[in-house]
Each structure stands twice: as structure tokens, then as C-alpha cells.
């Protein structure tokens, strides 16, 4: 089989309940017809799971490893050590070594110094922001002092060259960045289709991260405020990429994935929704873990599929690396499993039954089949009880809001679940975790 093109679009802080195909759309003030149509043409996962916020999810996606292993468990302010050490191997590095053209357009958040930008980590080219979007507010904040807090910039770079600042990332450029990212994505795809070279396009959009501000062309479009207008814009941007893939005549040889990096915003006035699930990102609730995931590949993925099988963000790394012909590293624990049979051969069962879930340095929860075990209890951000003497157990099919602890009646579940914990702890003993802020190997 000819190496397929890969388009991976990752929305920022898009909750499970926002899109029309997940029960939102018009109910949230903004229909999402383009993304809904994409779901009808492929598979929609109801149980795709990520990490608690931006950095750990992106680390897990790029390395196939739980972020506690990579020293990337949380977002940190500019000027502090952050991101992946150069010892980690990225998905872009593996695909590039197999002949793929690779591009990153959007939010990186895995390193903001020379040696750790996307163009240093396997991407031929990049354009976007090295950290995150709340920084676009800096220059509008009362008392902001650029001598103690770095000015935020949109940057760009190419492999083998130093990355450079392009323009200030302020509230106005925050409104236009997704438009720019899609334009650069279209140009990249055109260039490599003409060159007849397979490509990996990683497009981590900025929407819907706060401040959730739409492009001026979409401001007021829905009549339901900035958040709904931004949803409408995001849907349009995804549609633009779909249309370009179609126009180039490469749909049948292109795996197209759209997903989110974590659960919904919880800050007023940008509060999102996780639909039937409880909680937001920065928690271990289902509203944090479960996010949208849609994949389309005509002829390989049956249209109209919907599955509640468990898939984890680390699986993207392993699945896409193998799809591109790359070998998975054997000198370190890789947590992602290959989901090719489940996704591309339309098998009914996922290749995994569960996973552990950390927030920062704490193992907060564990999922296995329909069961969820909480070691800490914090259903709302900063509203926690701390570590539980007796963990809480929920059956997510019967209790999607995680309201009624039933551990005492189902202690049998602890057997398979705690074996997962032991297996992970044993692997850490054999392969110690990278410490946050670790320096690059010399």
C-alpha cells in the first residue's frame, strides 16, 4: 500500500458535548455541519480519552508515553523549563525518517527554546505559538511588564534553521491565527501533492481556548456570543481543510482525524460542556478525559460507525507511526497500542481495556472497561477532598455523572484494576520517569 497522507487536526479545549454529532451544535448556539458531515463519513468515538490539560495531552500524542514518564505533566509559565527533552522520540521524527513531509501549524506547548521547537523535533516546518493562548491577553492586562514576563509571539521555523518571531500574539492576532494556520496547511498539502510525497500535517488549532474570540468575519454570526461564533468558525476551518483534501483528489489516500486535546473550558464567560459527562479539564472526571474523536479514510473506515470502545491519546502515536511504516521504540516504555485493526479494519473491539490517569505527579484515577476508580476526589477544579482512604468506584454505563460510589459492592473489580497499577509501577522502577524541567542530554 502506498504510504497514506495523514491530516491530524486537534482542537483546543473542545468538550465532548459541543459538536452537533455529539449532541451539541445548535443546542450550544452554533451548528457544526462540516464536522458532523465528517463524522457521517467515518468513525465517531464516544470513549476517546486524553490527559488533563494541554501539555500532557500533546506530550502523550507526540511520544506515545504517559506524560508522567516524559516530565511533561502540566503547563508552566514562560521562562521556566518546559516541554520534551530531546531524548524523547516524537511521532514527527519517526514519520520523517520514513520519507514523510511533516508540518506543524498551530499550538506546540512542548518546548519554547532552541532545540525544542517543532522544527527541531521532526517537523520540516512550523508556524504558530510555542506555548499557549491565554498569553494573548498579556499586552492588554493592567500592569503588564514585559521586563519580567516575556512578550508572546507567533513564531515560525524550518528544520536546520533557527526559529524566529513573526509578530506579537495579542488579542487581535488571536482572532486571525486559525485562518492563517489553515491557509498554511493548504499550501503545504498542495506543495507535497505536486511533489508526490506523502505528508503528515499536524494542525493543532487555537479554538476554543480562552480567550475564545472569533475572527472578525464570524463575530456576531450566530447571535449567541463569542464562544458560539468561535465554534462556527472552527467548524468552517475544518471544512476548509476537508475541501482542500477533496480538491487535491487525495481523499482516498488520506487518513483525516479530528479530535480535541482535553475537556471543556470552565472559566466564565467561556464555559464549555462535556454533554452527559461530569467535570471539565484539570480534573479526573469523565468530562475531562472523554473528548471528540472522528476519523475518515474512504475505503478503509466504514462510514457512519459509532463506537464506545476505549481508545487513549497515546494510541495515536503508535497507530500512526506503524501506519507510516515506522518501528516503535523498544528502549523505553511505550503506552500507546496499535489501533489499526479497530480503526481501519472495522473490528468491533479496541486493542485496550483501560488506562491509568495522572494529574501532575499524582495517579488520580483508573479506567477499566465500564469502571472508573478514583484515588483522589476533585469533581470541580480546586474543590477537592484530596487523597481518599477508600477509593470511589463508579460504573460509567449506569452512572455517567460519577455520583454513586459502589466499591463496597464490587470489590472484585480491584483485582484487574490494581494489576494495571502494579504493571505501570513496575515499568517505572525499570525505566525511571524523566523529571519535569530536565535538561536535554548532551
N, C-alpha and C positions, 0 to 999 in steps of 0.2 A: 504493500500500500504506500502511495506517495505520502510523505510527511504532511499532515494536515496543518493548516494555519490555525492559530489559537487566538481568540479575542476574549480577554478576561476583563469585564467591567465590574468594579467594586464601588458601590455607593457608600457614602459615609453616614453612619448613624441612621440607617433606614430600618424602621421597625417592621416586625412580621405583619402587622395589621394595616400598613399604609397603602399598599397597591390594590387595585381592583381585583386582581386574580387571587389575592389573599383576604378578600372580604372588605377592603377599604375603598380606595378610589373615590367615587362620587360621595360616599359616606364621609370621607375625610375632606371633602370640598374640592377635590381635584381628580377627575377621571384620569386613568393611566392606560389609554387604549394601545399604545405601541408596546409597552412591556407586557400587557395582558395578551396581545397577539403573539408575542414571542413565546409565552408560556403555552399557548394552544398548539404551537408548532413543535414543542419539545417536551421536556420533563420538568415538573414543578415539585420541589422537595418541601415537605411540610416539617421536616425534622433535620434541617441543616444547622449545624452548631458551630459557634465561633467562640472567641475569647471575650473578656470583659470590657476591653476598650481598644482604641486604635492601634497602639504599638504592639501589644501581644498578638493580636489577630494577624497583623501584617508580617510579623516575625514568623508566626506559625505557617502562614501561607508560603512565605519565601523559603523556609528551611525544612518544612515537614516535621518540625520538632516543637514540643510544648515550650512556651516562652520561658518557663521556669528553668529550662535547660540552657537557653541561649542568652540569659542575662537581660532579657527584654520584657520584663513583666509589667511595665507601666510607662505612661508618658511622663516626661520630665521637662522642666523649663529650658529655654535656650541658654547656651553657655555651660551646661553641665554634660558630663559624658553620657552618651546615649547611643542606642542602635546596636546593630550586629557587629561583632568583631569580625575581622577578615578571615578568621579561622572557619567561620560558618560558610557553608556552600549554599548558594541561592539557586532557585529554580531557573532564573535567567542564565546563570553560569552554565548549568547543565544543558539547557537548550541551545545556548550559543555554541557550546562545544560540539553540538550535533548539526551545526550548519544553519541554525535559525537566525534570522534578523530579529533583533529584540529592541523594544522601545518601552519606556515608562513615561506616561504623560499624566500627571496628577500629583497626589499627595504621597510622599515617600515615608517619612517618620521612622526611618531605620538607620539614621546617621546623618549628621549635618556638618561633617568636617571632611577635608580631603582624604580620600581613601575609603570613605564610607558612603559617598553619593551613589545614586543608581548607576551612573556611567563607570564607577569603579567596581561594581558588583554584578557585572554580567550584561548590563544593558548597553547597547550600541549608542543610544542617545536618550536624553530625558529632558523634560520641561515640566516645571511645576513648583511645588513648595516642599522644602526639605523637612518641615515639621508639620504644624497643624494650623487650622483656620481661625481659631479664636485670636491668634496673633494679628489678624487683620484689623482688630479693634484697637491695637496698641496706640496708633498715632491719633486716635480720636478720644483716648482716655484722658481725663483731667489729671494733670501732674505727671504724665508720662515723661520719662527721662531716658533718652537714647544712650546716655553715657553709662548707664547701669543695666539696661535691658536692650539687647540688640534690636535694631530695626529689622522687621520682617521683609523678606524679598521673595519674589518669584525668580527662580533660577533656571539655568539650562546647562547642559554639558554633553560632551561626546567622549566615547571611550578613548583613553590615551591622552586626553586633554584635561586641563583644569576646568572645573565647573565655575560658572560666573553668574553674577547677579544681573537680572534683566530689568526689573522695575520693582518699585515699592509694592508690597502686598498690603493694601489698605482696603477700606470698605468699598470703594468704587471698583478696584480691581478684583475684589472678591465676587462682585456681581458678574464679571465678564470672564472669569477664569475657565468655567466649564465650556463655554463657547470656544475658547482658544484651544482647550485640550482636545475637543472633538475635531476641530479643523486640522490640528497637527496629526491626529490619528488617521484622518482621511488621507492626508498627504503621504504619510508613512506607508499605509497599505497600498496606495497607488504605485508608489515607487518600487515596492518589492514584488508586486504582482507583475509589473513590467519587466523586472529583473528575473522573474520566475524563481524566486527564492522564498521558501516557507518563512512565515513570520510569527512571532509571539508579541502581541500587542497587549500590554498591561495598562489599563485605563482606570485608575482609582479616582473617580470623580470627587468633587468637593461637596456637592449637595448630598445630604441635608444637614450637614454640620453647622452648628451655630457659629456666628450669626447667620441665620438662614435667610439670605437676601437674594431675590431673583434678579436675573438680567432685566435691564430696563424694558426690553421688548415683552417681557412676561409680567411685569409689575402691574397689578390690578386685573390680570387676565381672568382669574377665577371669581373675583369679588369676595374671596374668603381669606384675604390676608397674605402676608409674605410667605408663610410656610406652605400654604396650598399653591400659591403661584410658583414657588420653587419646585414643588412636586410636579407641576405641569411642565416646567422647564426640563427637569430631569428626564421625564418620560420622552419629551421631544428630543433631547440629546441622544438618548439610547436609540430612538428611532432613526436619527441621522446616521448612526454607525451601522445599523441594520440595513438601511437603504444603500449605503456605500458598498457594503459587502455584496449586496444583490446586484448593484450596478456594475461591479467589477467581475461578476459572473463566477464568484468563488464560494457561493453558499454551500455547495455540496462537499467541498473540501475544507470547510471551516467549522471548527468547534467554537460555538458562541456561548459564553457563560455570563450571566448577570447575577450578582449577589450583593450582600451587604457585609460590612466589617463587624458590626455589633448591633445591639438592640437600640431602641429609640431614645431620642433626646428627652431629658427630664426637666430642662431648665425653661421656665416661663420667659418669653411667650412662645418658645419654640418646641413645646412639649409634643412628643410623638406618641404612637401607640403600638403595642405588641399584640393587638387583637385579643384573642381569648387567653393569652398568657399574662402572667403577673410579673410586674417589675420592669426595669429599664436597664440600660447598660451601667456598668460599675457595680452590679450585683451578681449573685449566683442564681437568680431566679430564671425561669424559662424565658421570660421576656428579654433577658439579656443574652441567653445562649442561642435561642432559635431566631433565625433571620431568613429572609427570602433567598432562594437559590433557584435559578432557571437555567437550563442548558438546552441548546438546539444544535442538532447536527443532522441534516436531512439524509435519510438512508441509513443512519446509524442509531439514531434515537427515535423511537416511535413517538409520533405526535400525540398530544393530549394525555400523556402519562402524569399521574399524581401519586406520590409515594410518601408514606410516613416512616420509612426506614431511616435509621440514624446514619448520618454522614457528618464528618468533622472537617474543619478547615484544613487541618494538616493533610487530609486525604487529597486535596487539590494538588499539593506538591508532588506526591508520589504518583498520582494518576497522570498528571500532565507530563511529568518527566519521562515516565515509561512510554506514554503515547508518542513523545518526540524521539524515542529511541535511546534515551539516556539510561545509564545504570544508576541505581540508588546507592548512596554512600554506605559502606559497611564498617567504617571506622568509628561510628558514633550511633547512638540510638536514634532511629527514625520512627516517629509515632504515627505518621500517615500510612494508610493502607491503600492499595491499588483498587479503585472502584470501577475499573474499566468494564468488567462483566456486568456489574449492576447498571451502570450508566449507558454503555454503548452496545451491550448485548441484551439489554432489556430484561435482565434477570430480576426476579421479584425480591430477592434478599440482598441487603447491603453486606459488604465484607467486614463490617464491625458491629458489635453489640453494645458498645458503651465507651466511655472515656472519663478520665479524671478532669477536674476543673479547678485551676488555681486563680486566685486574685493576689497579685504581688507575690509574697513568699508563703502564702497560706493555701493549703488544699481545702477549698471551701465546700466542694460538693463532688458528687459522682453520679453519673447516669449509667444505667444498665437496663436494656430492653425498655419496658414501660415504667421503670422505677427510678426514683431520684432520692439520693441520700445527702442530707445537708449536715456538715460538721460544724458549720457556723450558721448563724441565722441573722440575715440582714435583708429583709424584703424591700426596704427602701434605702436609698443611698444615705449613709451616715445615721441610720436609725437601727443599728444592730444590737443584739444581745451578746455578741462575742461568741467564743467557742462553747459548744453545747456539751454538757456532761453526757447526755444521752442524745445521739443524733436524731434528726427528724427524717422520717421516711414517707414519701408520697408515691402514689400510683398516678402517673400523669394522664392516663386514659380516663380514669374515674374522677380525678381531682386536678384538672388543669391549672387551677389557681393556687395549688400547693397550700391548702388551708387546713387539712386534717392529717396530723401525724398518725401513722398506723404501724409504726415499727414493732410495737409490742405484740401485734397480731401476725407479723410476717417476718420474724427474726431469721427464717430460712434464707431470706434474700441476702443477709450479711455474708454468707459463705462465698458466693461468686463475686460479690462486690468487693469484699476485703481482699480476696485473692488478686483482684486488679490492682489494689493499692500496694500490696506486697510486691507484685511484679514490677511496678513502677519504682518503688523504693529500692528494690534490689538493683535495678538498672542504674539508678543514681549512685549507688555505692560503687558500682563497677566503673561508671563513667560520670565523674562529678560534674555538677552543673557549672556553667560559666557564671561568674559573679557579675551583677549589674555594675556597669561602669568599667568593666575590664578593658585593659589596653589591648591593642592589636598585637599579635605575635610578631616578633622581629624576623 
